Amino acid sequence: MNGLMVIRVLAALLLILAFFLVFPGGVAWWFRESTWPFFCAVAVTGIPSLAGLYFTRNMRGELNSRDGFMIVSLGWLVAVVAGAVPFVASGLLGWVDAIFEASAGYTTTGSSILTDVEVWPKGMLFWRSLTQWLGGMGMLLLALAILPALGVGGMQIMKAEVPGPSKDRFTPRLISTARILWGIYLGYTLLATVGFYGVGMDWLEALDHAMTALSTGGFSTRNASFGAFSAAAQWVAIVFMTLGGINFMIHYHVLFRRNFRILNTSELHVYLGLIVVSSLVIALSRLWTHPDLETALREGFFQVVSIMTTTGFATSDYAQWPFLAQAILGGLMVIGGMSGSTGGGVKVIRVIVLLKTVAVVCRRLLTPLRIIHLQVDRETVPRDMVEACVAMILLAIVLVLGSMVILILLGMDPVSAFGAALTCFSNVGPGFGTVGPASNFAAVPEVGKILLAILMVVGRLEIYTVVLIFTIGFWRRR
C-alpha cells in the first residue's frame, strides 16, 4: 500500500471540505450569527490538509485497488469527524450527537437527533444541508476532479466510491467523468432551487431543500419537514427526489447524447413501476380517511418516493397509517434507488438479479440438461456479479438484524430497534416506532448512536468497501 499517496488524497479531501465550510460561514455572517464554529472548522481541516499536501508534494503515481478502498473508508471517517466540528464548536451538540448528525448528513441518511431545528442558526442548518449535498454525489468523486493536478490516478477511488454493482465511466478520461457528474448534479440543484423558490420558499430554504432533495438526504429546516410547505412544493420535491434516485448515467445519456434508448432498461422500469404502483395502492388506502383525491395521491406519491429514494422527507406520520401502507414503505426502504444514483438501499438492480437468480435455479431444476444463463436487458450477467449481489443482500440482512439485537439490549423496543437499524443502513432517515417520522433519534443511547452512525457509513459504501479493510488478505503484502 502506498501510504504517502493515501495521505495526499486525504489531505486534498480535507482541503475541499475547508473550502466548502466557507459557505455556511458566509450565511452565518449574512444573518449576523456567530461565524466562530466555521472559522474553527476551516482551521481544523485546512491546516492539516496544507501540511499533508506539502510533505507529499513530490509524490506521483497510480493508486491500486487497496489504496482506493483505504482512501474511501478513511475519507468518510475524516469527513464525518471534520463535519462534526462546527456542531461541537458552536456548543450546540456534544461529540457523540455531532458525529451522529454529521454521519446522517454525509451519508444522506437524514436521521437526526435535533428536536427543534427551527431554533437553530441558519448558517448551521445550511451546513447540515451542504453535508448531504456533498455526500450525495460522493465527496471523493469531487476529489477526482483535482487528482490529476496532484499527480494521483483516481480510477480505483471511483470503483470504491460510486454506489451500485457496476462502475461505468461516461468518458475515457476520469476527470471528464467527474466533471460531467458534478455538472449534472449542480444543474439539477439550481433547477430545484428555482422550483422551490417559485412555489413560495425563501431563497435560503429553497437552496437548503434543493440540496437535500436531489441528494436524497432528507434534512429539512422545518420541524414538520415538507408538511410545513405548500402542496406545490411537495410536488416539486417529488420530481427532484425521483431524479436523484435514477442512475446518473441515464441522465448523462439523455441530456448530452440524446440517447433515449437507454430509458428502455429493466432497472428503470422496475424503479418507476414500483413508485407508481405503490403510490396508487397507498393513495387508495388514504382515501378512506382523506376523501380528497389530490391529497391522497400527493401523500401517496410523496411518501413512496421519499422512502424508495431513501430521502426521508415526510408530510405526515406514516406510522399511523394502515399496516399495508407501512409494510409497503418498509419493503421500499430495503430496495432503495437505482445503482449509480444518490439513493441508498440495496438497489433495484440487486433485487432484480436476486429474483432472476431464483427463477434461473427453478428452470435448471426442471430442465437439468439445458444451459441457462441469467440475463438482464438481454445481456448475460457474469457469475461473479450475481454472487456479489446475493452476498450483499445477505450481509445487509445480517448487519440489520445484528444491529437490531444490540439496540434491543441497549433498551430500545423491538419495533424501534428494527426501524432504526434498517433506516440507517438504507440511508433513509425516519424509521418506525420511537424513531418514526414524527420523532427523532435523540432518545437513542449514546452507544446506539455510534453504532447507527457506523451503520450509515457501511450502508452508504455498500458494505464491501468497509468489510475488505478488516480482512487479512487486504493487509497481506503482494
C-alpha positions in Angstrom: 0.0 0.0 0.0 1.3 3.5 -0.9 0.8 5.2 2.4 2.0 8.7 1.3 -0.3 8.7 -1.7 -3.2 7.8 0.6 -2.2 10.7 2.8 -2.0 13.1 -0.2 -5.6 12.2 -1.3 -7.0 12.6 2.2 -5.2 15.9 2.5 -6.9 17.0 -0.8 -10.3 15.9 0.6 -9.8 17.9 3.8 -8.9 21.0 1.7 -12.1 20.6 -0.3 -14.1 20.4 3.0 -12.3 23.5 4.3 -13.3 25.3 1.1 -17.0 24.4 1.4 -17.0 25.3 5.1 -16.6 28.9 4.0 -20.2 29.0 2.5 -22.1 28.3 5.7 -19.8 30.8 7.4 -20.9 33.3 4.8 -24.5 32.5 5.5 -23.9 33.0 9.2 -22.2 36.3 8.6 -25.1 37.5 6.3 -27.6 36.8 9.1 -25.4 38.2 11.8 -24.8 34.9 13.5 -21.6 33.6 15.1 -19.0 32.6 12.4 -16.7 31.1 15.0 -17.8 27.5 14.5 -17.0 27.6 10.8 -13.8 29.6 11.3 -12.7 26.9 13.8 -13.7 24.1 11.4 -11.8 25.7 8.5 -8.7 25.9 10.7 -9.1 22.3 11.9 -9.4 20.9 8.3 -7.3 23.4 6.4 -4.1 23.4 8.4 -3.6 19.5 8.3 -4.6 19.4 4.7 -2.0 22.0 3.7 0.6 20.3 5.8 -0.2 16.9 4.2 -0.1 18.3 0.7 3.3 20.0 1.4 5.0 16.9 2.8 3.8 14.7 0.0 4.4 17.3 -2.8 6.9 15.1 -4.6 4.6 12.0 -4.7 3.3 10.9 -8.1 1.8 7.7 -9.4 -1.2 5.5 -9.7 -3.3 4.1 -6.9 -4.0 0.4 -6.7 -7.3 -1.2 -5.6 -6.3 -1.5 -2.0 -5.3 2.2 -1.9 -8.7 3.1 -3.3 -10.6 1.1 -0.7 -8.5 2.5 2.1 -8.9 6.1 0.9 -12.7 5.8 0.7 -13.1 4.3 4.1 -10.7 6.7 5.8 -12.1 9.6 3.7 -15.6 9.1 5.1 -14.2 8.8 8.6 -12.2 12.0 8.2 -15.2 13.8 6.6 -17.6 12.8 9.4 -15.2 14.0 12.1 -14.5 17.2 10.3 -18.2 17.7 9.6 -18.9 17.4 13.4 -16.5 20.2 14.3 -18.9 23.1 13.6 -21.7 21.5 15.7 -19.3 21.0 18.7 -17.5 24.4 18.3 -20.9 26.1 18.4 -21.7 24.4 21.7 -25.0 23.1 20.3 -24.0 19.4 20.4 -21.6 17.1 22.2 -19.2 14.9 20.2 -21.5 11.8 20.1 -24.5 13.7 18.8 -22.4 15.8 16.4 -20.8 12.6 14.9 -24.3 11.1 14.5 -25.6 14.3 12.8 -22.6 14.6 10.5 -22.8 10.9 9.6 -26.5 11.3 8.8 -25.5 14.3 6.6 -22.7 12.9 4.6 -24.3 9.5 4.1 -27.5 11.3 3.1 -29.4 9.3 5.7 -31.3 12.2 7.2 -31.7 10.7 10.6 -31.4 13.4 13.2 -31.2 14.0 17.0 -32.5 17.5 16.7 -35.8 18.0 18.5 -36.4 21.6 17.2 -34.5 22.5 14.1 -36.4 25.8 13.7 -34.5 27.4 16.6 -31.1 26.5 15.1 -28.9 29.2 13.4 -29.4 29.5 9.6 -25.7 29.0 9.0 -25.7 25.7 10.9 -28.9 24.5 9.1 -27.2 25.4 5.8 -24.1 23.3 6.8 -26.4 20.3 7.5 -27.9 20.6 4.0 -24.5 21.1 2.4 -23.1 17.9 4.0 -25.9 16.0 2.4 -25.3 17.7 -1.0 -21.6 16.8 -0.9 -22.3 13.3 0.3 -25.0 12.7 -2.3 -22.6 12.6 -5.3 -19.8 11.5 -3.1 -17.1 13.7 -1.7 -14.3 11.6 -3.1 -15.9 11.8 -6.6 -15.5 15.6 -6.2 -11.8 15.0 -5.3 -11.4 13.1 -8.6 -11.6 16.4 -10.5 -8.4 17.6 -8.8 -6.4 14.3 -8.5 -4.6 14.8 -11.9 -3.2 18.1 -10.6 -1.9 16.2 -7.6 -0.2 13.5 -9.7 -2.6 10.9 -8.5 -4.6 8.4 -10.6 -8.1 8.1 -9.3 -10.0 5.3 -11.0 -9.6 3.0 -8.1 -11.3 5.5 -5.9 -14.2 5.8 -8.2 -14.6 2.0 -8.2 -14.8 2.0 -4.4 -16.9 5.2 -4.1 -19.7 5.1 -6.7 -22.7 3.1 -5.4 -24.0 0.1 -7.3 -22.7 -3.2 -8.8 -21.2 -1.6 -11.9 -18.9 1.4 -12.2 -19.3 2.5 -15.8 -17.4 5.6 -16.9 -19.1 8.0 -19.3 -15.9 9.2 -21.0 -12.4 7.7 -21.3 -10.9 10.4 -19.1 -11.7 10.1 -15.4 -11.5 13.9 -14.8 -14.2 14.4 -17.6 -16.4 11.8 -15.9 -16.2 13.6 -12.6 -16.9 17.0 -14.1 -19.9 15.7 -16.1 -21.4 14.0 -13.0 -21.0 17.2 -10.9 -22.2 19.4 -13.7 -25.4 17.4 -14.0 -25.8 17.4 -10.2 -25.2 21.2 -9.9 -27.6 21.9 -12.8 -30.4 19.9 -11.2 -29.7 21.6 -7.8 -30.1 25.1 -9.4 -33.3 24.0 -11.1 -34.7 22.6 -7.9 -33.8 25.9 -6.1 -35.6 27.9 -8.7 -38.6 25.5 -8.4 -38.9 25.7 -4.6 -38.4 29.5 -4.7 -41.2 29.7 -7.3 -43.7 27.9 -5.1 -43.2 30.1 -2.0 -40.0 29.2 -0.2 -37.5 32.0 0.6 -34.1 31.8 -1.3 -32.2 30.1 1.6 -34.9 27.5 2.3 -35.2 26.8 -1.4 -31.5 26.1 -1.7 -31.4 24.1 1.5 -34.2 21.8 0.3 -32.9 21.6 -3.2 -29.6 20.2 -1.9 -31.3 17.7 0.4 -34.0 16.6 -2.1 -31.6 15.9 -5.1 -29.0 14.2 -2.8 -31.9 12.2 -1.4 -30.8 13.3 2.0 -33.9 14.5 3.8 -32.7 17.2 6.2 -35.2 20.0 6.5 -35.3 23.4 8.1 -38.7 22.8 9.5 -39.8 20.5 12.3 -42.8 19.3 10.2 -40.4 18.6 7.2 -42.3 19.2 4.0 -45.6 19.1 5.9 -44.8 22.8 6.6 -44.9 23.7 2.9 -47.5 24.0 0.2 -48.8 21.2 -2.0 -47.0 22.7 -4.9 -43.7 22.5 -3.0 -44.3 18.8 -2.3 -44.9 18.0 -5.9 -41.7 19.8 -6.9 -39.9 17.7 -4.2 -41.4 14.5 -5.7 -39.9 15.4 -9.1 -36.4 16.0 -7.8 -36.3 13.2 -5.4 -37.3 10.8 -8.2 -34.5 12.3 -10.4 -32.0 11.8 -7.6 -32.9 8.1 -7.3 -32.2 7.5 -11.1 -28.8 6.3 -12.3 -26.8 9.4 -13.3 -25.5 7.5 -16.4 -29.1 7.7 -17.7 -29.2 11.4 -17.0 -25.9 11.8 -19.0 -27.0 9.8 -22.0 -30.4 11.6 -22.2 -29.2 15.1 -21.6 -25.8 15.1 -23.5 -26.1 12.3 -26.1 -29.9 12.4 -26.7 -29.8 8.6 -26.4 -33.4 7.9 -25.3 -32.9 4.1 -25.9 -31.2 3.9 -22.5 -34.6 4.6 -21.0 -35.5 1.1 -22.0 -33.8 -0.6 -19.1 -35.2 -3.1 -16.7 -33.9 -1.3 -13.6 -35.5 2.0 -14.6 -38.8 0.3 -15.5 -38.9 -1.6 -12.1 -37.9 1.6 -10.2 -40.6 3.7 -11.8 -43.2 0.9 -11.7 -42.7 0.3 -8.0 -43.1 4.0 -7.4 -46.4 4.3 -9.4 -48.0 1.1 -8.2 -47.0 1.5 -4.5 -48.2 5.2 -4.6 -51.6 4.3 -6.1 -52.1 1.5 -3.5 -51.3 3.8 -0.6 -53.4 6.6 -2.1 -56.4 4.3 -2.3 -55.9 3.3 1.4 -55.6 7.0 2.3 -58.9 7.8 0.5 -60.8 6.1 3.4 -59.6 8.9 5.8 -58.8 11.7 3.2 -61.6 11.7 0.6 -59.8 14.4 -1.4 -58.2 12.7 -4.4 -55.4 15.2 -4.9 -54.4 15.0 -1.2 -54.4 11.2 -1.2 -52.4 11.0 -4.4 -49.9 13.6 -3.2 -49.4 11.9 0.1 -49.0 8.5 -1.5 -46.5 9.6 -4.2 -44.6 11.9 -1.8 -44.1 9.3 0.9 -43.3 6.4 -1.5 -40.8 8.5 -3.5 -39.3 9.8 -0.3 -38.8 6.3 1.2 -37.8 4.5 -2.0 -35.2 7.1 -3.0 -34.1 7.0 0.7 -34.6 10.7 1.1 -36.7 10.7 4.3 -38.8 13.8 3.9 -42.3 13.5 5.5 -45.6 15.2 5.1 -47.4 13.1 7.6 -46.8 10.4 10.3 -46.9 7.2 8.2 -46.5 5.3 11.5 -50.3 6.0 12.0 -51.2 4.6 8.5 -52.8 1.2 7.9 -50.4 -1.8 8.2 -50.5 -2.4 4.5 -49.1 1.1 3.8 -46.4 0.7 6.4 -45.4 -2.8 5.0 -45.1 -1.3 1.5 -42.9 1.5 2.8 -40.8 -0.9 4.8 -40.2 -3.0 1.6 -39.3 0.1 -0.4 -36.9 1.2 2.3 -34.9 -2.0 1.8 -34.9 -1.8 -2.0 -33.8 1.8 -2.3 -33.0 3.7 -5.5 -31.1 2.7 -8.7 -27.4 1.9 -8.9 -25.3 4.9 -9.7 -27.8 7.2 -8.1 -27.7 9.3 -4.9 -30.2 6.9 -3.3 -29.4 4.2 -0.7 -30.8 0.8 0.0 -29.6 -2.5 -1.6 -30.5 -1.0 -5.0 -33.2 -2.1 -7.5 -30.7 -3.9 -9.8 -29.7 -6.3 -7.0 -33.3 -7.1 -6.3 -33.8 -7.9 -10.0 -30.7 -10.1 -10.0 -31.8 -11.9 -6.9 -35.3 -12.6 -8.3 -33.9 -13.7 -11.6 -31.5 -16.0 -9.8 -34.4 -17.8 -8.1 -36.1 -18.1 -11.5 -33.0 -19.5 -13.2 -32.4 -22.0 -10.4 -36.0 -23.2 -10.7 -35.7 -23.6 -14.5 -32.4 -25.5 -14.1 -34.1 -27.9 -11.7 -36.9 -28.5 -14.2 -34.6 -28.9 -17.2 -31.2 -30.0 -15.8 -29.7 -30.7 -19.3 -30.3 -27.1 -20.5 -27.6 -24.4 -20.2 -29.4 -21.4 -18.8 -27.8 -18.0 -18.2 -29.1 -15.2 -16.0 -29.8 -12.2 -18.3 -30.8 -8.6 -17.6 -31.8 -6.5 -20.6 -30.7 -9.3 -22.9 -27.2 -9.3 -21.5 -25.7 -12.2 -19.6 -24.9 -11.2 -16.0 -21.4 -12.5 -15.0 -21.4 -15.1 -12.3 -19.2 -13.0 -10.0 -21.7 -10.2 -10.2 -24.5 -12.5 -9.3 -22.6 -13.8 -6.3 -21.7 -10.3 -5.2 -25.4 -9.1 -5.4 -26.6 -12.1 -3.4 -23.9 -11.9 -0.8 -24.5 -8.1 -0.5 -28.2 -8.7 0.4 -27.3 -11.5 2.8 -24.7 -9.3 4.5 -27.3 -6.5 4.7 -29.8 -8.8 6.5 -27.1 -9.9 9.0 -26.0 -6.4 9.7 -29.5 -5.0 10.2 -30.7 -7.9 12.4 -27.4 -7.9 14.4 -27.7 -4.2 15.0 -31.3 -4.6 16.0 -30.3 -7.1 18.7 -27.7 -4.8 20.0 -30.1 -1.9 20.1 -32.7 -4.0 22.0 -30.0 -4.9 24.5 -29.4 -1.2 24.9 -33.0 -0.7 25.9 -34.9 0.0 22.7 -38.2 -1.8 21.9 -38.0 -4.3 19.0 -40.0 -2.2 16.5 -38.0 0.9 17.1 -34.7 -1.1 17.1 -35.5 -2.7 13.8 -36.7 0.6 12.3 -33.5 2.4 13.4 -31.2 -0.3 12.1 -33.0 -0.6 8.8 -33.4 3.1 8.1 -29.8 3.9 9.0 -28.3 1.1 6.9 -30.6 2.0 4.0 -29.8 5.7 4.5 -33.4 6.7 4.6 -33.8 8.8 7.8 -37.1 8.1 9.7 -37.9 4.6 10.8 -40.7 3.1 12.8 -41.7 3.3 16.4 -39.9 5.9 18.5 -37.7 6.8 15.6 -40.6 7.3 13.2 -41.3 10.4 11.0 -43.0 12.3 13.9 -40.0 11.7 16.2 -36.2 11.6 16.1 -33.1 9.7 17.4 -32.4 11.9 20.4 -33.6 9.2 22.9 -31.3 6.5 21.4 -28.5 5.6 23.9 -25.0 7.1 23.1 -23.6 3.7 22.2 -26.5 3.1 20.0 -25.9 6.4 18.2 -22.3 5.4 17.5 -23.5 2.0 16.2 -26.1 3.7 13.9 -23.5 6.2 12.7 -21.2 3.3 11.7 -24.2 1.5 10.1 -24.9 4.7 8.0 -21.4 4.7 6.6 -21.4 1.0 6.0 -24.7 1.2 4.1 -23.6 4.2 2.1 -20.4 2.4 1.0 -22.4 -0.8 0.4 -20.6 -3.0 2.9 -17.7 -4.4 0.8 -15.6 -1.2 0.9 -15.6 -1.3 4.7 -15.5 -5.0 5.2 -12.5 -5.5 2.9 -10.2 -3.5 5.1 -10.8 -5.8 8.0 -9.7 -8.9 6.1 -6.3 -10.5 6.5 -5.8 -10.6 2.7 -6.2 -6.8 2.4 -3.1 -6.2 4.6 -1.0 -9.0 3.2 1.9 -7.9 1.1 1.8 -8.7 -2.6 
